[in-house]
Amino acid sequence: MNTHISAAITAAKLKREKKAAAIKARIDGKIAAAERREKEEQDHMNRAWKEHQALQEKIAASRKAMGVRKNEETPASLRRLITEWENEMRLRLWEKRVNM
């Protein structure tokens, strides 16, 4: 009879240890997933910043080539180009984010 009790105690202890290990593994997995999401978000923000800077440089170069000064209104043809470039930039960023 004493062996049955000790076997039950051992089984209960093993069950508690397994449960604790499962809980720890779940928490570790959640932490790893959060770190991965944070890194992906930071990478996306860096790409977006670089794309934005490149777009601003392209716009400035186009304005200079057209002879448009900083305080002058942007011509309609350049505004159309800027809109097109912005849409292309958004599409590139979206495609990179989807394909991660």
FENRAJO-V625257 format. One record per residue. SS is DSSP state (H for helix, E for strand, C for the rest). OMEGA is omega in whole degrees, -180 to 180 (NA if undefined). D_CENTER is the distance of its C-alpha to the mean C-alpha in Angstrom with 1 decimal. Layout:
BEGIN
ss=(SS	SS)
omega=(OMEGA	OMEGA)
d_center=(D_CENTER	D_CENTER)
END
This chain:
BEGIN
ss=(C	H	H	H	H	H	H	H	H	H	H	H	H	H	H	H	H	H	H	H	H	H	H	H	H	H	H	H	H	H	H	H	H	H	H	H	H	H	H	H	H	H	H	H	H	H	H	H	H	H	H	H	H	H	H	H	H	H	H	H	H	H	H	H	H	H	C	C	C	C	C	C	C	C	C	H	H	H	H	H	H	H	H	H	H	H	H	H	H	H	H	H	H	H	H	H	H	H	C	C)
omega=(179	179	178	180	-180	176	179	178	180	179	179	179	178	179	178	-180	178	180	178	179	179	179	179	179	179	180	178	178	178	179	-180	180	179	178	179	179	180	179	179	179	179	177	179	180	178	178	-180	179	179	178	-180	179	179	179	179	178	179	179	180	179	179	178	-180	180	180	-180	-180	-179	-176	-176	178	179	179	179	-177	-179	179	177	177	178	-180	178	178	180	178	179	177	179	179	179	178	180	180	180	179	-179	-179	-176	179	NA)
d_center=(59.9	58.4	56.4	54.9	53.7	52.2	50.5	49.0	47.9	46.3	44.5	43.2	42.0	40.2	38.6	37.4	36.0	34.2	32.7	31.6	30.0	28.2	26.9	25.8	24.0	22.2	21.1	20.1	18.0	16.3	15.7	14.3	11.9	10.8	10.5	8.5	5.8	6.3	6.3	3.3	2.3	5.7	6.0	5.0	7.3	9.7	10.1	10.7	13.1	14.8	15.3	16.7	19.0	20.2	20.9	22.9	24.8	25.7	26.9	28.9	30.5	31.4	32.9	34.9	36.1	37.2	38.9	37.1	37.2	34.6	36.7	37.5	35.9	33.7	35.7	34.8	34.3	31.7	29.9	29.8	28.3	25.7	24.6	24.5	22.4	19.9	19.7	19.3	16.5	14.6	15.5	14.3	10.8	10.8	12.4	10.0	7.1	9.9	11.3	8.7)
END
